[in-house]
């Protein structure tokens, strides 16, 4: 028995999970978005705190972010790479975020994303999420474009 078919199937399932997550983010549908996270997820996000343990605590980050963006959030995945086994997988990509902040300013920035998945009850769930933005070492400021 080869592992090609299951790996392809698992990668396709993870890709669909990410597509569903992206649709939920775009719509700011918090319940649909959070359904992709394991209850014991550990995250490293852009906004404090630097480490968030558990989906309920991570939900609060999204609540704060959604309140800061009026209207939908445009989010695109770029350069997505998925590595999937039978029960554990991870992916990394660049995310392009656009939207209008509550104060009327345009948000338009790039983030680096790494997500760890675990198959639980025959469903892929995010067990680790790491979102970051590079920074300029000389100025110590974030680099929000795609350099």
C-alpha positions in Angstrom: 0.0 0.0 0.0 1.4 3.4 -1.0 1.1 6.6 1.1 0.5 8.8 -1.9 -3.3 8.6 -1.9 -3.8 9.2 1.9 -1.3 12.1 1.8 -3.0 13.7 -1.1 -6.4 13.2 0.6 -5.1 14.7 3.8 -3.5 17.6 2.1 -6.8 18.2 0.2 -8.7 18.1 3.5 -6.3 20.6 5.1 -6.6 22.9 2.1 -10.4 22.8 2.4 -10.1 23.5 6.2 -8.0 26.6 5.4 -10.4 27.7 2.7 -13.3 27.3 5.1 -11.3 29.2 7.8 -10.6 32.0 5.2 -14.3 32.3 4.3 -15.3 32.5 8.0 -12.6 35.2 8.5 -13.8 37.2 5.5 -17.4 37.1 6.9 -16.2 37.7 10.4 -18.2 34.6 11.4 -16.6 33.9 14.8 -18.3 30.6 15.5 -17.4 29.1 12.1 -13.8 30.4 12.4 -13.3 29.0 15.9 -14.7 25.6 14.8 -11.4 25.0 13.1 -9.4 25.2 16.3 -8.8 22.5 18.9 -10.0 23.4 22.4 -6.4 23.2 23.6 -4.8 25.2 20.7 -1.6 27.2 21.5 -1.2 30.3 19.5 1.4 33.0 18.9 -0.4 36.0 17.4 0.4 39.6 16.4 -1.6 41.2 19.1 -0.8 40.6 22.8 -0.6 38.4 24.7 2.3 36.8 22.9 1.1 33.3 23.7 -2.5 32.3 24.0 -3.5 29.0 25.4 -6.9 27.6 24.5 -9.5 28.3 21.9 -11.7 30.3 24.3 -8.9 32.7 25.1 -7.9 32.9 21.4 -11.5 33.8 20.5 -11.0 37.0 22.4 -8.2 38.1 20.1 -10.5 37.7 17.1 -13.3 39.5 18.9 -10.9 42.5 19.4 -9.6 42.4 15.9 -13.1 42.1 14.3 -14.2 45.2 16.3 -11.3 47.1 14.9 -12.2 46.4 11.3 -15.4 47.7 9.8 -16.9 45.5 7.2 -15.4 42.3 5.8 -11.7 41.3 6.1 -10.0 40.5 2.8 -7.6 37.7 3.5 -5.6 35.7 0.9 -3.2 32.8 1.3 0.0 32.9 -0.8 2.8 30.4 -1.3 0.9 27.8 0.7 2.9 24.6 1.6 1.3 21.7 3.3 3.0 18.7 4.8 0.5 16.0 6.0 0.9 12.7 7.6 -1.9 10.5 8.8 -2.6 12.2 12.1 -0.4 15.3 12.2 0.3 18.0 9.6 1.5 21.5 9.3 1.5 24.3 6.7 3.1 27.6 6.2 2.2 30.5 3.9 2.1 34.2 3.6 -1.2 35.9 4.4 -2.3 39.2 2.8 -4.7 41.1 5.0 -6.8 44.1 3.8 -9.7 45.9 5.2 -11.0 49.2 6.6 -10.2 50.0 10.2 -13.0 51.4 12.4 -11.2 54.8 12.2 -11.5 54.8 8.4 -7.8 53.9 7.7 -7.0 51.3 5.1 -5.4 48.1 6.5 -3.1 46.4 4.0 -0.3 44.2 5.3 1.4 40.8 5.0 1.9 38.2 7.7 3.8 35.0 8.0 1.7 32.0 9.1 2.5 28.5 10.4 -0.3 26.2 11.5 0.0 22.8 13.1 -2.9 20.4 12.7 -3.9 17.2 14.4 -6.6 14.8 13.2 -9.1 14.2 15.9 -12.3 12.2 15.5 -11.5 12.0 11.7 -11.3 15.8 11.5 -8.3 18.1 11.0 -8.1 20.8 13.8 -5.7 23.6 14.3 -3.6 22.8 17.4 -1.0 25.5 16.9 -1.2 28.8 15.1 1.7 31.2 14.7 1.2 34.5 13.0 4.1 37.0 12.8 5.4 40.0 10.9 9.1 40.6 10.2 10.7 43.7 11.5 13.5 46.0 10.4 16.5 45.3 12.7 17.8 48.9 12.4 14.5 50.8 13.0 12.9 48.1 15.1 9.6 48.6 13.2 7.3 46.1 11.6 7.7 45.4 7.9 4.1 45.1 6.6 4.8 44.7 2.9 5.9 41.6 1.0 9.6 42.2 0.8 
